[in-house]
Amino acid sequence: MKTNNKEPLFHVVRRDDMSRKKAWTIRGIALVAALIVCALITTALTGDNPLSVYATIVSGAFGSNRKTWVTFQNLSVLLIISLALTPAFRMKFWNCGGEGQVLIGGLASAATMILLDGKLPNVLVIIIMITSSILAGAIWGLIPALFKAIWNTNETLSTLMMNYIATQLVAFYTVVWENPKGSGKIGIINQNSCVGWLPEIGNKYFLSVLVAIVITVILYIYLYYGKHGYEVCVVGESERTARYVGIKVEKVIIRTMVLSGALCGVAGLLLVGGINHTITTTIAGGQGFTAIMVAWLAKFNPITMIFTSFLIIFLDRGAGEIATVFELNKSFSDIITGIILFFIIGCEFFISYKVVFNSKNAKEERK
Amino acid sequence: MKKLTALLISVVMVVSLCACGNAAANTASDSNADAQASEGTTVKAGFICLHDENSTYDLNFINAAKEACDSMGIEYVIKTNIPEGQECADAAMELADEGCNFVFADSFGHEDYMIEAAKEYPEVQFAHATGTKAHTEGLENFHNAFASIYEGRYLAGIAAGMKLNEMIDAGEITADQAKIGYIGAYTYAEVISGYTSFFLGARSVCPSATMEVTFTGSWYDETAEKEGANTLIKNGCVLISQHADSMGAPTACETAGVPNVSYNGSTASVAPNTFIVSSRINWAPYFEYAIGCMQSGTAIATDWVGTIATGSVCLTEFGDTVAEGTADAVEAAKADIEAGKVHPFDITTFTVEGKQLDSYEADVDTDADYTPDHDVVVDGYFNESGEEFRSAPYFDVRIDGITLLDEQY
């Protein structure tokens, strides 16, 4: 009897040997391929010239001084949140609670601005605001870390759940502080007195950029040259090895998550005290989740993260401009962004794995 | 590492090149805008919308903006999906950078950020729908606008009352069962003013009418609006109306076969068998007014209130299910309102805790403590959107006959 042992057409093999040069070539090809597909779709669907669409994307991000600054400001906020998640991710602690940690930090800032307005000098208000938002973010990171360290609960679920608690708290306080009554909006806090507004350095966009630069450098050193960074890596590789070499795993988990949450708190502080001067349930705008992708794409390297967060923000700013200039629906720019991201994330597969087609020879070899 | 550095440097160079080139272009367009403003003739308009044309609320603005600008033959830019945060101030300032000398935002939460932009660009005129702060902010280039939509709601209420009467006459319900249901977004004055004038309109033709109101805590939440409508129908409401921007309530009404009075525009497309009529604000007259002011070099009013006479307050076409004689009754009431014979908030037509409302201190000047600051009862009626007060509604009185099911929002 003939056994029909059908071999699959190909199989996938992991590879670790790709040179950096080759990897970047693949990424470049992916980007070009993405742009070509986008061009075809643009012309097919709208009849617009794809080159002018691309030019519009660039001008959306850098079309004027102000646009350039806003792009860098947005880039900085996303980068800070991505950096915040990184220490936890390197430990293989899946912190999906960035959104909530940012929100709660922002809520602490807003509370300080509203409750201490006119009661303390502005400098003191700002100091309390910075401390309270960093603390609030840290606590939001600490809670799931404690559960993980003590009862080994699933951190993905608990950090996600903490997001909803933060959102509901913000929703509750929005009703408490709303102005005018019943509007469901807080509006700009201390618009005329500017109490609790973080100081402008040069212009109102630069502060976030500066904070992002400082955090990137410090975190890079912390992760690559510090004892803590090493411990984080060991715990991430194998908890048992870590225990064997005498690392207190629980302590590392808690310490790292407090750091992660505290940095998210900084992002919340910047969003509320430096940029928007108000708090809403959507102020983090899903960046707590986007940051997960940014961090992954950068393979948890803080320097690479500058580029990956730039890519996301650049596409986002450009997408908005396409909608305005070509009077297309925002959904169209989302399609373009989606295609580009699909290719860029997809190419990472070909960098990490290779596809081996099963030829006859291979079959014989196996026999 | 070397490669990375090289890459970094090249990126920085490209970026700075872009920034330099555009900075030069930018200043050129700025001086251009100045020249235009000083002549007071050429206007380029910029519009900022919270969502895009998929929201009935924003669509209403987008259509009006296009209509007004096309008929006046001026250039315009529409920015959609601008959130109620610093993005709004940035968008407004970007529009000013691009040479727009009239910038308008459509959502309530945009106001504070428009004020920020107005402070930075004193030569550009900023206007904002539904806002409350222009009259206290003291900025010459920041303006609020709204319409006496409570009059439109009152007229829509008459159509609802006629429908209730028809149901009573046909024996489908008793007079005591003439209960209206209303889905509101927030317990905000604009919503309270809307449902109260709607109710008073209905009660002016159907004296036994009562109303129940529920709130969703969002201006756009299809599920919550649908659920709200279903709860009200279960509670025995025989006619539904709403102040929220999705198709949730009209769809629920169509499924349950309950008549619906809509807002922002006709919803006959999703509720062909239950749609009665919809009131809406037409913003084109305001845009034409404000842009006209700039063209002729006159100042735009700090608070502008569109009325039935300006064409700002309108009713859509009636649906198929409308009661007989409704069109005539509505026309008559409209004429009475225009002639000043009928005021929707006539204090003799409603009571608050059993008493007539002889005077009422409203929070007209917005502040964090909601301090009442103006007596708004004038000549025997509650003077909503009054000329000496502000354009946005401040009627937040809970009158007898209306039950609020929940007030947490």
Interface residues (C-beta under 8 A of the other chain):
Chain A: R20 K21 V58 S59 F62 G63 S64 N65 R66 K67 T68 V70 A171 V175 W177 N179 P180 K181 G182 S183 G184 K185 G187 I188 Q191 I275 N276 H277 T278 T280 T282 I283 G285 I303 G320 A323 T324 E327 N329 K330
Chain B: K3 L4 V15 C18 A19 N22 A23 A25 N26 D52 E53 N54 V77 I78 K79 T80 N81 P83 E84 G85 Q86 D90 M93 E94 D97 E98 F108 G109 E111 D112 Y113 I115 E116 T132 A185 Y186 T187 Y188 A189 V191 I192 G217 S218 D363 T366 D367 A368 Y370 D396 Q408 Y409
